[in-house]
């Protein structure tokens, strides 16, 4: 314990000495100047085995004003073209809601055929068990997060994604789900208010005001699939929201891009190394 305190005291003493030297250097005519630096950040996912990437499509919903599937595919492809070494495959965005519905229907028909027997007594005996084994229905309209959860089985269908990978020469496949939905909120918020005293002097004070606000919430889940095997490599989930004054009219598309601006850096950082630019202050 004594040794630890001694080391801490030594570090503090050294820091104080360094600070004093800097002050002395400035006082003696030293010059401070900024040096631009770039800090590399390694990609979270190793994609060295792939030369191509397919942003396939997304299970999307929450807002009827915007085709979130198409917009997300276009945006991610554009970002990957400029900020990734992977070659982006141009293809129509897949309507994964329809794909999942078709797969669910086929699974239900297959299960029904497997339970079909000639002996009526066995049918009656297994009726309850057969009904329980039927795949649960998928929501036709996606309005909230819980409507997306049954679609997760689509991303676990390795045979389907392997077939898609073979069609496009075994790329890295990017898919997932996107919920972009209206959001309303009411409560007290802190705002800065200008006030003037009796002499006309202006000051800004924080005040708490009850406000009703409206906006949007964006919850994407990016699923990265190995096109060679159809298996999921990794996934990334994010949630962002933006709220405006209730009287303010903001287009859905504008809010979507505002929220995606916050999310895209994390998406790109998963697939490719990035550089963060900054500055350091040096003393000459």
C-alpha positions as CSV (number, residue, x, y, z in Angstrom):
1,X,0.0,0.0,0.0
2,X,2.9,2.4,0.9
3,X,4.6,1.6,-2.4
4,X,1.5,2.3,-4.3
5,X,1.1,5.7,-2.6
6,X,4.7,6.5,-3.3
7,X,4.3,5.7,-7.0
8,X,1.2,7.8,-7.2
9,X,3.0,10.7,-5.5
10,X,5.9,10.4,-7.9
11,X,3.6,10.5,-10.9
12,X,1.8,13.6,-9.5
13,X,5.2,15.2,-8.9
14,X,6.4,14.5,-12.4
15,X,3.1,15.8,-13.8
16,X,3.5,19.0,-11.8
17,X,7.1,19.4,-12.9
18,X,6.1,19.0,-16.6
19,X,3.3,21.5,-16.3
20,X,5.6,24.0,-14.6
21,X,8.2,23.5,-17.4
22,X,5.5,24.1,-20.0
23,X,4.4,27.3,-18.3
24,X,8.1,28.4,-17.9
25,X,8.7,27.7,-21.6
26,X,5.7,29.8,-22.7
27,X,6.8,32.6,-20.4
28,X,10.3,32.5,-21.9
29,X,8.9,32.9,-25.4
30,X,7.9,29.3,-26.3
31,X,5.5,28.9,-29.1
32,X,2.4,26.5,-29.1
33,X,1.3,25.1,-32.4
34,X,-1.2,22.4,-33.6
35,X,-0.1,19.2,-35.3
36,X,-2.7,17.2,-37.3
37,X,-2.7,13.5,-36.5
38,X,-4.6,10.4,-37.8
39,X,-5.4,7.6,-35.4
40,X,-6.1,4.2,-37.2
41,X,-8.9,2.0,-35.8
42,X,-8.8,-1.6,-36.8
43,X,-12.0,-3.2,-38.2
44,X,-14.0,-5.2,-35.7
45,X,-14.6,-8.0,-38.3
46,X,-12.0,-9.8,-40.4
47,X,-13.3,-9.7,-43.9
48,X,-10.0,-10.5,-45.6
49,X,-11.5,-13.7,-47.0
50,X,-13.9,-11.7,-49.2
51,X,-13.4,-9.5,-52.2
52,X,-17.1,-8.7,-52.7
53,X,-19.9,-7.5,-50.6
54,X,-23.6,-7.9,-51.2
55,X,-26.0,-5.6,-49.3
56,X,-28.9,-7.9,-49.9
57,X,-31.9,-6.2,-48.3
58,X,-33.6,-5.7,-44.9
59,X,-36.8,-6.7,-43.2
60,X,-38.0,-3.1,-42.7
61,X,-41.1,-1.3,-41.4
62,X,-42.5,1.2,-39.0
63,X,-43.3,4.0,-41.4
64,X,-45.5,4.0,-44.5
65,X,-44.0,7.2,-45.9
66,X,-40.6,5.7,-46.5
67,X,-39.3,2.5,-48.1
68,X,-36.7,1.9,-45.4
69,X,-35.4,-1.2,-47.1
70,X,-34.5,0.6,-50.4
71,X,-33.1,3.6,-48.6
72,X,-30.9,1.6,-46.3
73,X,-29.5,-0.6,-49.2
74,X,-28.7,2.5,-51.3
75,X,-27.0,4.3,-48.4
76,X,-24.9,1.4,-47.2
77,X,-23.8,0.6,-50.8
78,X,-22.8,4.2,-51.4
79,X,-20.8,4.3,-48.1
80,X,-19.0,1.0,-48.8
81,X,-18.0,2.1,-52.3
82,X,-16.2,5.1,-51.0
83,X,-14.9,3.8,-47.6
84,X,-14.3,0.1,-48.1
85,X,-11.9,-2.0,-50.2
86,X,-14.6,-4.6,-50.9
87,X,-16.3,-4.5,-54.3
88,X,-20.0,-3.7,-53.9
89,X,-22.3,-5.9,-55.9
90,X,-25.1,-4.1,-57.8
91,X,-28.3,-6.0,-57.5
92,X,-32.0,-5.3,-56.8
93,X,-32.7,-4.9,-53.1
94,X,-34.4,-8.1,-51.9
95,X,-37.9,-7.9,-50.4
96,X,-37.1,-10.1,-47.4
97,X,-40.5,-9.8,-45.8
98,X,-41.9,-11.7,-48.8
99,X,-39.0,-14.2,-48.7
100,X,-39.7,-14.9,-45.1
101,X,-43.4,-15.2,-45.6
102,X,-42.8,-17.7,-48.5
103,X,-40.4,-19.7,-46.3
104,X,-42.9,-19.8,-43.4
105,X,-45.7,-21.0,-45.7
106,X,-43.5,-23.7,-47.2
107,X,-42.5,-24.9,-43.7
108,X,-46.1,-25.0,-42.6
109,X,-47.2,-27.0,-45.7
110,X,-44.3,-29.4,-45.1
111,X,-45.2,-29.9,-41.5
112,X,-48.8,-30.5,-42.5
113,X,-47.8,-33.1,-45.0
114,X,-45.6,-34.9,-42.5
115,X,-48.5,-35.1,-40.0
116,X,-50.9,-36.5,-42.7
117,X,-51.6,-40.2,-42.0
118,X,-54.3,-42.6,-43.2
119,X,-55.3,-43.7,-39.7
120,X,-58.0,-41.3,-38.5
121,X,-57.3,-42.3,-34.9
122,X,-53.7,-41.3,-35.1
123,X,-54.6,-38.0,-36.7
124,X,-57.0,-37.2,-33.8
125,X,-54.3,-38.3,-31.3
126,X,-51.6,-36.1,-32.8
127,X,-53.8,-33.2,-33.8
128,X,-52.7,-31.1,-30.8
129,X,-49.1,-31.9,-31.2
130,X,-49.2,-31.2,-34.9
131,X,-50.8,-27.8,-34.4
132,X,-48.2,-26.9,-31.8
133,X,-45.4,-27.8,-34.2
134,X,-46.7,-25.5,-37.0
135,X,-44.4,-22.5,-37.5
136,X,-45.8,-19.3,-35.9
137,X,-47.3,-16.7,-38.3
138,X,-45.2,-13.7,-39.3
139,X,-46.7,-10.2,-39.0
140,X,-47.7,-8.8,-42.3
141,X,-47.3,-5.2,-41.1
142,X,-44.3,-4.2,-39.0
143,X,-45.1,-1.4,-36.6
144,X,-42.9,-2.0,-33.6
145,X,-39.8,-3.9,-32.5
146,X,-41.7,-7.1,-31.4
147,X,-43.1,-7.5,-35.0
148,X,-39.5,-8.0,-36.2
149,X,-38.5,-10.7,-33.8
150,X,-40.3,-13.6,-35.6
151,X,-38.3,-12.7,-38.7
152,X,-35.0,-13.6,-37.0
153,X,-35.4,-17.2,-38.2
154,X,-34.8,-16.0,-41.8
155,X,-31.3,-15.0,-40.9
156,X,-30.7,-18.5,-39.4
157,X,-31.6,-20.2,-42.6
158,X,-28.1,-21.2,-43.7
159,X,-29.3,-23.2,-46.8
160,X,-31.0,-20.1,-48.2
161,X,-28.1,-17.7,-47.7
162,X,-25.6,-20.3,-49.0
163,X,-27.7,-20.4,-52.2
164,X,-27.7,-16.6,-52.4
165,X,-24.0,-16.7,-51.9
166,X,-23.4,-19.2,-54.7
167,X,-25.5,-16.9,-57.0
168,X,-23.2,-14.0,-56.4
169,X,-19.8,-15.8,-56.2
170,X,-19.6,-16.2,-52.4
171,X,-19.5,-12.6,-51.2
172,X,-19.9,-11.2,-47.7
173,X,-23.6,-10.7,-47.3
174,X,-25.0,-7.8,-45.3
175,X,-28.7,-8.1,-44.3
176,X,-30.8,-7.6,-41.2
177,X,-33.8,-5.6,-40.1
178,X,-34.6,-1.9,-39.8
179,X,-37.3,-0.3,-37.8
180,X,-38.0,3.4,-38.5
181,X,-41.0,4.5,-36.6
182,X,-42.7,7.7,-35.4
183,X,-42.0,8.7,-31.8
184,X,-43.8,11.0,-29.5
185,X,-42.7,12.2,-26.1
186,X,-44.0,14.7,-23.4
187,X,-42.2,15.9,-20.3
188,X,-40.0,18.6,-18.9
189,X,-37.0,19.7,-20.8
190,X,-34.2,22.2,-20.0
191,X,-34.0,25.1,-22.3
192,X,-31.8,28.3,-22.3
193,X,-33.8,31.4,-21.9
194,X,-32.6,35.0,-22.4
195,X,-33.5,37.4,-19.5
196,X,-32.7,41.1,-19.0
197,X,-32.3,42.8,-15.7
198,X,-33.4,46.4,-14.8
199,X,-30.4,47.9,-16.5
200,X,-31.0,46.0,-19.7
201,X,-28.1,43.6,-19.2
202,X,-28.7,40.3,-20.9
203,X,-28.1,36.9,-19.4
204,X,-29.0,33.3,-20.3
205,X,-30.5,31.0,-17.6
206,X,-31.6,27.4,-17.8
207,X,-35.3,26.9,-17.4
208,X,-37.4,23.7,-17.2
209,X,-40.4,23.7,-19.5
210,X,-43.1,21.1,-20.2
211,X,-43.1,20.2,-23.9
212,X,-44.7,17.8,-26.2
213,X,-42.3,16.6,-28.9
214,X,-42.5,14.3,-31.9
215,X,-39.9,12.7,-34.1
216,X,-38.6,9.3,-35.1
217,X,-36.7,6.3,-33.7
218,X,-34.4,4.2,-35.9
219,X,-33.4,0.7,-34.8
220,X,-31.3,-1.2,-37.3
221,X,-29.8,-4.7,-36.8
222,X,-27.1,-5.5,-39.3
223,X,-26.4,-9.2,-39.9
224,X,-23.2,-10.2,-41.6
225,X,-23.3,-13.6,-43.3
226,X,-20.6,-15.7,-44.9
227,X,-21.8,-16.3,-48.5
228,X,-19.7,-19.5,-48.7
229,X,-21.5,-21.3,-45.9
230,X,-24.7,-19.3,-45.2
231,X,-23.7,-18.9,-41.6
232,X,-23.9,-15.7,-39.6
233,X,-20.5,-14.3,-38.8
234,X,-21.6,-11.3,-36.6
235,X,-24.3,-8.8,-36.0
236,X,-24.6,-5.2,-34.9
237,X,-27.6,-3.5,-33.3
238,X,-28.1,0.2,-32.8
239,X,-30.9,2.5,-31.6
240,X,-31.1,6.2,-32.2
241,X,-33.9,8.7,-31.9
242,X,-34.5,12.4,-32.7
243,X,-37.3,14.6,-31.3
244,X,-38.5,18.0,-32.5
245,X,-40.9,20.6,-31.2
246,X,-44.5,19.3,-31.8
247,X,-45.2,22.3,-34.1
248,X,-42.2,21.6,-36.3
249,X,-42.8,19.7,-39.5
250,X,-39.8,17.5,-40.4
251,X,-39.9,15.1,-43.4
252,X,-39.4,11.5,-42.6
253,X,-36.6,11.1,-45.1
254,X,-34.7,14.0,-43.6
255,X,-34.9,12.5,-40.1
256,X,-33.9,9.1,-41.4
257,X,-30.6,10.4,-42.9
258,X,-30.0,12.5,-39.7
259,X,-30.2,9.3,-37.6
260,X,-28.2,7.2,-40.1
261,X,-25.4,9.7,-39.9
262,X,-24.9,8.6,-36.3
263,X,-25.1,4.9,-37.1
264,X,-23.1,4.5,-40.3
265,X,-19.6,5.1,-38.7
266,X,-20.2,2.1,-36.5
267,X,-21.3,0.0,-39.5
268,X,-18.2,1.0,-41.5
269,X,-16.0,0.4,-38.5
270,X,-17.2,-3.2,-38.4
271,X,-16.0,-4.0,-41.9
272,X,-13.0,-1.7,-42.6
273,X,-10.3,0.1,-40.8
274,X,-11.0,3.8,-40.3
275,X,-8.9,6.8,-39.5
276,X,-9.9,9.4,-37.0
277,X,-8.5,12.8,-37.6
278,X,-7.5,15.2,-34.8
279,X,-4.9,17.6,-33.6
280,X,-2.3,17.7,-30.8
281,X,-0.8,20.9,-29.2
282,X,3.0,20.9,-29.2
283,X,5.4,23.4,-27.7
284,X,8.2,24.6,-29.8
